[in-house]
Amino acid sequence: MRRLSPIASAILGLSAMSGWAGTLPWGMPGPAKKPHPTTERLREYTATLRTNIGDITLELSPEAAPNAVRTFVKLAERGAYDGARVTCAFKDRMIVIGPPAAGAKDAPEPLAYEAAPSSAIAGAVLMDRGADGRTLPNRLMFLLSDQEHLEGDYTVFAHIEKGLDVAKRLGAAATRSADGTPVPVEDLLIEQVLIHKKPSPDAKESKN
């Protein structure tokens, strides 16, 4: 019997074994945290994905998923997402963005799942997960409609602030079936991911 890919199984609402990876490391403050941006600093950032059909702007959620946001920002600033492509396109449901083949060997370490109040609703951005239940920072899932069956299994770390229409156009692309997964026929690329720092309130006031 042909086995469905993890993404196809998720879309069909099939249950998967949870792979809780234990206590979240961000729960314990201390000197070891100093090299990493704090949650407060992470609130200062937004992200823009430049695709070959338009831009998508993300509002990050560091309070909900600090490890995921911290890792996303670090990878984006390193250019790790540049050249990624839409690997799955489920029309009106979701798109999945994966790394270019050449970058597979440099895949980042998986993260522990981060439970958060953020919902798997239209516009939510999640990190995919492996068979062991751990979060995969180099595979991103963009929800085009509410997907309640994904709640509690995937880390939600951002929401689309602008460009949901662009994401839906990516999801509406022509596809071919590959082991039950709808793969876009044409290349749909993430040309670049840019991290922006929000203007500080003080800077806004000084302009007035």
N, C-alpha and C positions, 0 to 999 in steps of 0.2 A: 504493500500500500504506500503510495507516495505521501511523504511527510511535507506538510506546509512549512514555509519559512516562518520564523518568529513573528515577523511583522504581519504576514497574512493571518496567522493565528490570532494575533491581537485584534485585528480588524473584525474578524469573524466572532469575536467575543469568547474565544476558547480560553479556558482557565489554564494558568501555568503555575508551576510550583514556585512558591516564593523563595527567594534566596537572601533573606535578611542577613546583612553582613556584620551585624553587631552594633555596639555603641558608636554613635557618631563622634568623630574626632573633634569636631568644632565645639563640642559642649564643654571642654575644659580649657579655661583661659590660662595663660602662662607665658613665660619668655619664648617658648618655641613658636608662638604665634606671631612674633614681631616681624619676621621676614615677609609675611603675607599681608595683603591689604585687609584691613578690618572691615566688618560689615558696614560700618558707617562710611568708610571710604568707597566701598563698592556701590553705595547708593548714588554716588556722583556720576556713574557711567551709564551711557546708553550705547547701543550698537546698531550699525547699518550694514545690511547685507546687500552688496551690489551684485545682482544677477544679470544674466544676458538679456532679460526682458524687463528689468525695472528694479527699483530699490525696495527693501523691506526694513523698517526701523523697529527695533526691539526695546521694550522697557524691561530691564532686568529686575529680578526679585531676590535680592540678597538676603532679606529677612527670612524668606521661605526656604531657600536652598543656597546657603552661603558657599559651601564647597563647590557646587556645580557652577555658580556664577563666577567664583574666583578662578576656577579652572578654565571656564569659557573665555574670560577676559585674557588670561595668560596665553592661551592657545591662539586667540585671535590676534593679539599683539605680536605673536611670533610668526603669524602668517600660515598657521596650520590648517585653516579652513579655506585658504585661497586655492581655487582650482577644484574644490569639491563639486559634486554634481548631485542632481536629484536621482536617486537610485530606485525609488518606488513612487508611483503617483496613483493614489486612490482617489478618483474623482469625487469631489464634494466631501471627502472624508479627511484625508491627510496626505502630506508629502513627507518623504524621508530623504534627508541629505546625508551622503556619506563621503568619505575621503577619496581623493584620487588614488588609483591603484598604486602609484609609485610611493604614496605616503603610508601605505598599510603597515609597512615594517616599523614605522615610527609612531605607531598608535600609542596614545597616552595610557597611563595606568587606569584601570577601572576604578570607580568610586563607589562608596556605600550609597544605597538608596536613601534619599532624604524625604521623609514624610512631611507634607506641608498642606496648609489649608487651600492652597491654590488649586483650582479645579481644572479638569481636562475638558475645557470648553473651547468654542471656536476662538481661534487666535492664540491659544496657548502654545508654548514651545517647550518640548520635553527632550530629555536625553534618552536615547534607546537603552536597552539593557541586554546583557548577554544571557546565555542559557543558565548561568549560575545566579542570576538575579542582580548582579552588580551593574552599575550605571556605566554606559560607554560614552565618554565626552566627545568622541569624534563622529558620532551618529546622532543627528538632530531630527526631531519629528515636529512638524508644524500642523496643527489641527485646523482643518477648514470648517469643521462643524463640531458640535458637542459629541464627545466620545466617552460616555460615563463608564463604560466597561474597562477603560484604561486607568481609572482612579485607583490609587493605592499600589500601583506596580511600577510606575515610571516617574522619575523626578521632573517636576515642572519648575523651570528656572527663569522663564521669561514669558512675555506676552507681546504680540504684534501691536505696536502703537500706530504705525502707518504702513500701508502696503498689503493689507489683507487681500485686496483685489489682485495684486501681483502673485501672491501665494496661490490664490484660486486659479489663476491662469496657468501656473506651473502644474497644478493638480489636474487641470483639464487637458493636458497634453496627450497626444496619441501614444498608446502603449502596446507592448507585446508581452505575452505571458512567458515568464521564466520560472519554472517550478511553482506555479501558482501565484507568483508575484508580478504585478503590472509594472514593467520597466519601460520608461520613456523611450520612444523610437529615436527622437532627436536628443542631442546633448543639451541639457539644461544646467547651466553652470553657475556656481557661486564664484564670481570673478575675484571678489575681495570682501573681507569683513573688516569694517572700521570701528574702532572704539572711540567714543567721544566723551569728553568730560562736560557735564552740565555747568552752565554759568552759576556761580555762587550767588545767593541772595544779596550779599554785600555788593557784588559787581553790578547787579541790576539796579540797586538803589543809587549807586554812584553815578549812573547814567541819567537818572531822573533829575 
